Amino acid sequence: MSVLVALIIDHLLILSPSPAAAMLAYPLIPLLSIAAVLVSLQGADCTMTFYALAVGQGDSSIIQCPNGKDILILDMGASPPRFDSKDYVNSILKNKFGAAQSGKNIHILISHSHVDHYDYFTGVLDSDLLANVRIFIMGGSYSGYNVNFRKWLEANLYDRMYMINDQGKCFGNSNCSLTKPPTGKVANLRSKRSILAGKVSDPWQFCPSSDVKFTVLGANIGTNPNGESVILKIQYKSWSMLMSGDFENATPQKELMNFYTDSSIFKSNYYKVAHHGAWTDKKPNTPALLDLIQPARVYISQGYPSLSQFHHPNSVTIDHLRNLTSIVSIDPTTNAPFVYWVDDGKKKGVVTMKGMDRAIYETCRSIVSKKEVCEDIHITSNGQTDTTEYVSVPSVYYRTVA
């Protein structure tokens, strides 16, 4: 029902014939928002809920545990131009997930130290949400994070912030232990007793359920920030998802794959495509790694390919995904456009295709009536299968193109 509310608001604004008429829709928003709170994703319903937010060229995923109480935020940031605003993301956390309510637990994991994966936190986590943050974990080197962000962390979350093996690479939960980051270098720290006494010994159990398992397959494997990304596998009963930040470079990928003698540990129903679907000289998403993951569906967090200086996702990555035998059938008769970047020496620019919307999902995915459209992606799993749908965000995030 909360999805329906979002769609109603969106269409009231988009279909309005004039700005003045569009404004007539705004008085309805508070009433609809109240309805959204009442029928939101807050309660326990034995499903695992994922929200991939359309922040633009960046990453932000919110995961709600089946108990309806524990929430994991994996990354939250974007490079300009941004779409889902910080206020909007704050409202998603509060209204859809009830994250500011008493008894909620917010667990945060930043995959690595590139700012497009964390610069939203300072604007999104207000005092109501900060009160419910139970643990704040960072991949990569602490010194690699923006100095102002470190000041904010140390002023607000020092008693709950930890690094994943700040001194080097790790594989598996038992090896990827947590340490306090260097202190006193960028701000005057408050001396507190950690509220996490007795909990940090098992920091990876974000959902207190025997049906749910989080496994850090690796972290800090490479030598640059992207290569340091955390590779996290989430399992709910027989269903699973693999998320890997901006993990790239052939050598770290080989090291990750060679570490595990049982390659089935990589196999996942869903894969969040690394590095926004990039295919650079550092080669994220190699066919060898994708063959081990064997996803049925994937999603890509990205900005508009025509606006982004990075031109993600790339046609090489898309071809690798389309060629996977595990990917669900791509139906060329469906109408949802899919956008990516081609630069193969013969052709260069944005390409729009159809038919991939049931297999490969994008947060900025389509050009409809000369409008580039960014939408949130909502994924739910009951432990065996998953359901995926696009959720329209406010029309201000639609950009008219020539």
N, C-alpha and C positions, 0 to 999 in steps of 0.2 A: 504493500500500500504506500509506503514512503517513496518507492520508485515512481508510483503513479502520481503522487503529489509533485515530485520534481518535474515530471513530464507535463503536468497540467500547467504549472508556473511557466515552464519554458515555452510551451505552445501559445499561452496567452500573450507572451511578450513577442514571440517571433511572428505570429500571424496578425498582430495588430497593424492596421494600415498606416498609422502615423505615430510619431513619438507621443503626441497628446493622448491618443487612444491607448497606447501601450502603458501609459502611466495609470490608466484605470485599473490595470491588473495588480499594481503594487499594493493597494489596500487589502487585497485578498491574501497576500503573502503571510502576514502574521497569523491569520486564522488557519491557513493551510499548514504553517509551520507547527502550530499546536497539534494539529491532526497528525503531522509527521512524527512528533515526539511520542504520541500515544500508540502509534502503530509501527514504530521504528524497529531497528535491529537489536534493541537493547536486551531483550529477554533470552533466556536459555531455550533453545529449540532443537538441540542435537544436530545443528549444522555449523560448519565452519564458514565464516564469511570473510571475503577479501574485497577490498575496495582499492582499485588502482586509480588515483586521482589525476585528472588532466592538468597538471601543473605547468605543462609546456616542456621545454628542454631540461628535463630533470627527472626526479623520482620521488614518489610518495605512495607507499602501500600501507593500508590499515587492515589488520587481521583481527577478527573477533573470535575468541575461543567458543566452543559449543556451550560452555557454562554461562555465556552472556555476561560474565563478570570481568574476565581478563582480556586485555587488548594489547596487541603488539603493533608498534609503529616501526616500519622498516624504511628508513630514509624519509626526508621531507625537505625538498628544496628544488630550485629551478634556476636556470639562466634566463635572462631576458630574451624574447618577450615572454612574460608569464601569463597564465590564464586563470586557473582556479586561484583566487586571491587568498591571502592569509586569513582574512575574515571568513571567507567561505569555508576554508579547511577547518577553522575553529568551530564553525557552526555544524559541519559534518560530524566532528568528534563529539560535540555536545548533544546535538539533536538526533542523529542517527544511531550513535553508539552510547549515548548517555555517559560519556567518559568523565564528566565532572561530578557525577552523582556519588554520594557516599557509598563506600564498599567496592567501587571500581578500582582495578589495578591497571596502570598503564606501564608497559614495558617498552623500552626504546632501544633499537639497534641501528647504528649508522654503519653502512657497509664499508666506507672508506672516506678519505679526507678531502675529496673534491667538493667544493662549496655548493654545487647544484644538487647535492644529496643531503644538505643539512641547513641551509640558510633560512628556511621557513620556521624552524623551531623557536627562534627568539620572538617572532611575531605571533605564532599560533598558541604556544603554551603560556596562557595567562595564569594568574594565581590559582584559579579554580582547578585547572588541569594539572599544574605543577604539584599541587597537593596530593594528587593520586599517582604521580610517577613513582614507581617502585625501584626501577633500575635503569640506568642510562649507560649503554655499552657502545664503545667506539672501536672500529677497526682501523688499521693503519697506525701511523706514528702520531703521537699527540702534538708534536711540534709542527706537523703538517696542517693542522687546523688553524683557521683564521684567528688572529689574536683577539679580536673583539668577541668572537664566539666563545673562546676559552674564558674570557673575563666573565661573560654572561653565565657560562656553565659553573664556574667556580663560585660565583655569587649566589646562584640559585639551586644547584644540584650537586654540590661537592660531596655530600654524604652519600650520594647514590650513583656516582659516575665511576666507570671502570674502563680500562683498556683490555683488549684481547692480546695477550702476549706481546706487549709493546716492544719486546726485545727481539722478536723474530717470528718465523713461520710456525704454523701448527696445523695438525690434522686431527679431527675428531674431538668430541666434547671433553674427554679426559685430558687431552693435551692442550686444548685451547682454554687455558685457565685465565682468570681475570686478575688484574693488578690495578692498584690506584695509579693514576697518571702522575707525572712530576707535579709538584705543588709549589705555590709561592712565587712562581716566575712571572706571572702576568697580572696578578691581583692579590689583594689581602684576603686570605682565606679565613673562613670561620671554622673554628674547631668544634666539631660535633661528633657525637657517637652515632655510628651508622645505624639507620633503622633496618638494615638488612642483615643484622646478626642472625646467623643460622640459615639464611636463605642463599647467600652467595655460593655456598658449597654446591648448589645445583642450579646455577644461573640460567641454564638453557631450558628449563622446564617452565616455559611461559604459560602453558595451559595445565592446570593441575588435574590431569585426567590420564588414565592408563591407555586411553584410545588415541592420545595425541603425543607425537614425539617430534622434537626439534633436534636436528643434528647439524653441527658445524662441520661440514666436510673439509673445509680448509679456510685459512685466513693468513694474510701477510706473506703469501707465497712468492709473489713477484717483488721487484725492486722499485717500481714506481707506484704512485697512489692507486691507479686502476688495478694493477697486478696484486695489490694488497687487499682487494675486496674480499669480504666475507662470502663464502659459498654456503648457503643454508638450505637444508632440505626439511620440509614440513610434511609430516605424515599424519593422516587422520583415518584410522582403521585401514582400509585397503587403498585409500586415495592419497595422492602425494603431489607436492609442488616443489620445484627447485628454483631458488632465487640467488643471483650471483653478482649483484651490483654492476660494476663495469669491468669485471674480471676479463683479462686479456693476456696476450703474449704466448707464443708457442711453447716456450720452455716451462713457465708455470703451469700451463694446461697439461703438458705431458707429465710433469712432476705430480700433479694432482691425480691424474688417471693412473699412473704407475704405483702410487702409494697403496691403493686398494686392490687386493688380490681378487676380491669378488666385485666385479664391475657392475653387478646388479644394484649396488647401493646408489648408483646415479639415476636409475630408471625412475621416471616421474610422469604422472599423467599430464601435468601442466608445467610449463617452463616460462619464467619471466626472462625474456631474451636479454643477454648481457649487453651493456654499453649502448642501450637505446637502439639496438639493431645495427650497430656500426660494422663496417668492414674496412679496417685501416691497415697500415703496414704492420700493426701489432696483432692483427687477426684474432679478434674475439669470436666466439661461436664457431669454432672450427668444426668441419664435418665429423672428425673423429670423436669430439666431445658430444656433439649432438646425437651421434649414433649410439652413444652409451645412455644418454638421457631418454631417448625414444619417446618424446612427448606426443600426446594426441592433440593438444592445443597449446598455443603460446600467446603471450601478450607482450607488447612493446610500449614502453613509456617514452614519449617523444614530443617534440614541438612540431610546428609546421615545417615540412621539408623545404618549402620555398623560402622560408624566412631564416631558418637555422644556418649559421655559418658552418656547422658541422655536417649538414646533409645526412641526417639519420632518419630512418633506416636506409641501408644501402641494398641495392638490387642483388649483390652477391650473397648477402645474408639471407634475403628473402628466397632466393633460389635454393640455398642450402636447406631452408625450412620446408619449402614446397616439395623437395626431393626426398624428404624423410618418408619411409614406408609406414612409420607409426602415425603420422599426422592424419587427422580425420579427413574424410573425402571433401575435396574442394569442389563446390558446385558452381560452374561458370554461368549459370542462369540467374543467380541471385543478384540483387541490384545494389547492394551497399558498396560504394566505391572504396578503394584501398589505395593509399598514396605512399610512394617511396621514391628514392633518388637513384638515378642511373648515371654512371660515369664509367663507361667501358671502352673509351677511346674512339668510339664511333658516335655515341649519343650521350648527351649530358643534359640533365634536368629532371624535373618532377614527372613521374609517370603515374597515371591513375588506371587501376585495374578493377575488375569486379570478380566476385566469386570466392574470395578468401575470408569472408567475414565470419564463417563458422569454424575456422581453423586457426587463423592468425588475426589477433585483435590489436588495434592501435588506439592510444589515447587521443591522438590527432590523426584522423583516418580518412577524411573524405572531403570532396568538393561537390557540394550540392547547390545547384542554381547559383553558381559563382560565389559560393560561401565555403571557406575552409572551416571545418567543424572539429572542435575538441570536445570529447565526452569522457566522463568517468566510466570505468569498467567495473561491473559488479559480478563477482564470482562466488557461488555458494557450492558447498559439497556436503553430502549426507554421509560421507565416509566410503561410498562406493562410486558414485557418479558426481558430475558437476553440472551446474547450469551457469551460463554466462550471458550477460545482457549489457547493452550500453545504456547509460543514464545521462540524459541531457543536463548540462549545466546552464547557468543563466546566460541569456542571449548575448551579453556583453562580450562573451568569449568567442563569438562568431566573427570572422574577418571576411569582408567582401573582397574578392579578387577580380582582376581585370578579365 
